[in-house]
Amino acid sequence: MSLKFDVVIIGAGPAGLGAAYELAKRGFKVVVLERGKRPGSKNLYGGRIYLTAISKVSPDLCKEMSNLGRRVVRERIMLTHSKTCMSIEIETDEWSGGIVTSLTRFVEWLSQKVEEAGAYIVTSAKVDALHVHGNKTSGVRCGSDNILAEVVIDAEGVNRILLEKSGLVPKLSPGDVAIGVKEVYRVDPKDIEKMFDLEENRGMVLLALGEVLDYFPGGCFMYVDKSHIHVGAVLYLSNYTKFRRTFPEVLDSLYKLPLFRRVVKIGERVEYGARLLPVRPLQRAEMDGLVTVGDAGGFLIHVGPIIRGVDYAFVSGVCAGRAVAEMLEKEKRPSVMTYRSLFSKYVRDTPLMRDIELFRRVYTYYEAHDIYSRYVGFIVDLLREYLEVKNGVKSLNEAMYLSMRKHGLSIWGLAMDYLRRFRKM
């Protein structure tokens, strides 16, 4: 059986639904094909959604999004070394750190908006192949059905099976991605607010680096939601063969830290999952009739403690939806050159492409192993040497000298690392 739509969207995640919402609002006949049993059932992420970029493209939706979770007012980076933790924290009501929420909750809410706008969402729908004829895509094959469309929007995520099968992108290598695992604990909201000294609907985010992940690039995290706490770890897959522990062992050691230990003590574990996320810029597949958005298009930024995934996936989807809508209104045969021009116009007022370009320039510096080993240890030991008074008070210069000597650092080496790497980060 053959069906015909204006646009077919593969994947009901933030990117696919963002595109569907924009197209359906403009009266186009849109179908979203989702492999899961319901929108959001196959989605997994850390726990935070930044709202600043979303507010640029969808201010009305952004206001409603802010009620889906706890607003981040406290951000903490924890450096771990030699059984010692050093925390750097920022807390303010003006902090624009977004919200902590469940991605399933967010996607279910967004899918309702999409259906209200007039798009169709079909679940348990596995897309088997793209219809590619020469340099144009004309639809997809889903089981025994052929679904034809003027434009196909691929939002299948980082596992770009369809694009790889069609020969449009190379297979992912271990260096392209990181693996993230997480557990979710259900905790009474009152206990959350008491344990973390938070007001109602206020949340916090914590990232731990260094010894907690054997000094490998990546880190461990905690996101405090309304009635759930997300805990997990991210490790670059290129380092996995050198990693000495399993992820359950990583989480067990994490729960020995006082703050994490309290979560296990009062919470009930309700979810465990894992996913891949890009850590390098991915090649984007575009041709006449085909657009890629979200993780599939490389619209994710992983720069040290900052992971911009859900918000930039949604923004890429919204801008793609607007570009496709304008292109279909102007041209009988959609062309990739027209799409690129229109997409650039719509993302111009967002920080998306600027940040993607920055990501291309700096991601290699964040892969450097010594940043997570020597420098984390140096900073922790510097503060410990300065604050401890077991053998008398030390000056800051003396504490720095002792810590630099311990970690094989010099003033010249620090200056060169600053010029070559840190000032670019």
Secondary structure, 3 states (H helix, E strand, C coil): CEEEEEEEEECCCHHHHHHHHHHHHCCCCEEEECCCCCCCCCCCCCCEECCHHHHHHCHHHHHHHCCCCEEEEEEEEEEEECCEEEEEEEECCCCCCCEECCHHHHHHHHHHHHHHHCCEEECCCCCCEEEEECCEEEEEEECCEEEEEEEEEECCCCCCHHHHHCCCCCCCCHHHEEEEEEEEEECCHHHHHHHHCCCCCEEEEEEEEEHHHCCCCEEEEEEECCCEEEEEEEEEHHHHHHCCCCHHHHHHHHCCCHHHHHHHHHCEEEEEEEEEEECCCCCCCCEECEEECHHHHCCCEEECCEEECHHHHHHHHHHHHHHHHHHHHHCCCCCHHHHHHHHHHHHCCCCHHHHHHHHHHHHHHHCCHHHHCHHHHHHHHHHHHHHCCCCCCCCHHHHHHHHHHHCCCCHHHHHHHHHHCHHHC
